[in-house]
Amino acid sequence: MEAFVEILVDTLKSMIEEERGLLCGVATDMEKLARLLSAIKAVLEDAEQKQFTDKAIQLWFQELNGVACEIDDVLDDYAAEASRIKYKNSGCFSLMCYPVAGNLVFRHKIGKRMKEILEKFNAIADERTKLGLSDQKRGSYFNASLETGSMVNEPKVLGRDEEKEQIVHILMKEKDRDDQNVSILPIVGVGGLGKTTLAQLVFNDERIAKHFEPKLWVWVSEDFDGKRIIKALINSIQRTTTGELELAPLQSNLQELLREKRYLIVLDDVWNENPWEWEKLKSVLECGSRGSSIVTTTRKQKVAEIMRTLETRYLSSLSDDQCWSLFRQQAFDCQEKQERLEAIGREIVKKCGGVPLAAKALGGFLRFKSEAEWNSVKCSEVWNLPEDETRILPALRLSYLNLPVELRGCFAYCAVFPKGSIIKKEEVIHLWMANGLISSNGTMEVEDVGAAAVTELHHRSLFQAVEKDVLGRARDHSFKIHDLVHDLARSVMEAKHGGTESNRTMMLDMPNDRLTVAFPIKITGTDQFCSFLPKCGSLRALIVRSPWWRAEKFTELRPAVSKLKHLRHVNLSRSDIILLPNSICDLWNLQILNLNDCDKLWSLPKGMRFLRNLRHLCLHRCRNLTHMPSGIGKLTCLRTLSMVVSGGKSGFQLSELRGLNNLREEELTIKHLERVEDKKHAEEACLTEKQSLRKLNLHWDSKRTLQRYNDQEVLEALEPCPSLQYLNISGFKGSSLFPSWISTVTEVLVWESAVDYIVGAQESTAADAAMSPSLKQLKLWNMPNLKGMLGREVQGTPGIFSQLQYLTFIDCPTLTLPLPRMPSLKKLCVVYCGPNVAWASISNLTSLQCLIIESIEGLSCFPEEMLQNLSLLESLDIGAIKDLRALPRNLACLTALKTLTVRECPKLESLRGLASLQELHIEKCYNLESLPMGTKALKSLTHLSIKGSYATALSEEVKHLHAVQVLDLRLFDNLTSLPDWFGDHLTSLRHLTLRFCPELETLPSSIQMMTTLQSLTIVGCDLLKPRCERGGEEWHKIKHIPDLMILT
């Protein structure tokens, strides 16, 4: 809130200073308003802290927020009217020529609204005094009740044994290090996750007690006072209270007490981000003997980075079962009550999000409550529960109150995202921009300010990085929010606004209609859009989003969208929209238009040139976009323009790219290059000046039937900047395979070309031009005349492809030339190529780690020498080779092979020589007689997946897989049961999956003895499913398994 008010004050002052002559009578009210806002801003820090415990202040805060949003609307209206006059009067770019104040109707309307707002603000300003709000400087939000000590307060700590053992091991081996006397190990995690408890467990371990002397514990908190910490350490050693001494004698005293001793110090709950303060304290502590250690706990990643010398330990959440055990200890005083309330309790535990504080607090809160009250908690959000009794949010709220004021609104806004959702970094930054929560600061553009905010919230453990999504795909620029942190954000938003949006529901009847400013409203259909339109005059962000993967129901954006004149963000991504109304170009404040993945969209409105405030035009994967209007080049505020479509003599011209040198987008796609008339028009794009460009996609229409092609000269003229890393070319029909500037591409080259039209096609190779020797990845696709990798003119040239790491051939049926030596190649893919590939030359690729061969017609066997020299090969994937009868016999020479995948090879009869294998995946190889050499040889196998079998019983060979941890059986059409030996022999099994085995009816009794089994997934086994559900005939066999998933 404070940051939002500050932005309003700055906007008002700027408007008054720059356009005083245009405000005509309104300037005085604006000046008064700016002064009032500044006065109120001074007490917001006090109000922010007190609003959570004082209902009157909370209501005052909500009223202030509503009026502040009204001011924002007025300023928006003024800016929009100014822009409208400025850009709809050709040749005039000065507001003095067409003053807004000259419009008497508009001036009267603005003046009236300003007076009304001023009256409200006067009342709010008066109320602040009555509420006792002061302009005190920010103080500490910590109190003595939070102070920690070294004793473990819990009778039994669950779920931290492994982490404790790891830390103990690390600390005790530090005595062997020669490079430093003291090592620092940080423990990082969100509030309530158990950082202090884990540190206490380590501190009190008997091995630690024997290894370290002395052991010292200091609770640090937000106030990182080096003198106080030193005094606490001295008092702990001497067991007396130190008198008031200056810092220097205290430092000397502590060093005397610690010198030549191997000590352990725990600094609990550290918030300090000032490296200098830490270095001053650290210099005093570097007097101990080798092997001395410091353990620090913190919520902030930045603190850990400043202090650590050892790898940071990021504390993980507990499992639902571990949380249930903690909850049960606190909630139940008798067995009868547990049996009666267990089902409800397990649902409540899911609210804990793996945070032990929440599990214990909720359990204690419910201990003496009735069943009706348990049900009430089950149906409530944590942020609605009594704070004084649960203590969950107050503990987490310290992280919020410790945030810089400019980050608080950004954090609270994240409550609009559904719990558990993966949030894209770019999306949340755009929404912060749209809602005025961030702004440029003179040295940084607003997008950079947003990126810094995301980084800071991540460093403070409020955001969690997401490395992969549910499908295992990398998510480099995404994050998620822990469920309890999400509850914290919602509680803040509730306090400020009086309500928030539920996960998939539009809140259109909120008591405060200004909430449309704070929350994006999600709609799923055209009719629904029209119905809510009259209620959303202040809307900043409009997001069309389906409950599932796509917004299929939304096909049309009505012209009435222009009534939402405050819109700054429109997201129609993944919708089925075909055309945008031209009225969208009346949204003068629009900053972001996201049309990513609108694959039915074929044209943009003609008036796009009027969107002069547009910063981001997102068009990724708009595959059917065939027309763009002229004038895009006038949008000089653009930072993102992901795709352009050449319009030939009409529509968008490549020359319009020349003036767009502020683009920050690293990727640019240019479509329909066949419409470019000649080399001159292509040169006018000036791609060499696009310094941020890293990835360039150039597309010609491969289905064209023109008599003359100018592809070669156009491609030559589209020379990019030297920093280009990725080039993708498709539909190209030029006179030679590569342009002269191909050496510009330093990382990845993807080439899809109809080379029938290349002169000398029979001699086409992948090195007809001087490629960059630093090229890392090359993908050659749909090249029916490509012979191989090297042409005669460069044969033997040193350095060609010397750094290439990834090579892919797709649909190159005439590929026959031997592969050259590529000393850095890690991965080779050969897909949809002819059977006459020089397979034996693969043995030249001595650094190869992954080999994929798929969909090769007419190939019955590979030459034995193909696998020679591949001592580093770790993964081999053979798929869809219908005539393949056997793999090379010398598989045994692949001593590093860990993963083998064989798919859809119906004539394959056997696999041999796989002693080192760790993962084996077999799919639809119905003729395969047995597993490799009998499974007795597969002593290292930990993952086995078999998909597709006509067998009526599981092979006896499987019983010898004593090391297997993951077993996945799918599409066993005739399998009726698992063998009795299953549980007796597969003693290491942790995860079992049974999918689409329609005849499978029973599980072996021995599965009850599988204590290592952590998860069982049963899907599409219609006979087995009802028997395995609670109360079914098989339930007693599997009820001990922690993670059960049984689906139709």
Summary of the structure (lengths in Angstrom):
residues: 1048
radius of gyration: 33.8
end to end distance: 49.0
largest distance: 97.0
contacts: 3375
relative contact order: 0.04
helix: 39%
strand: 15%
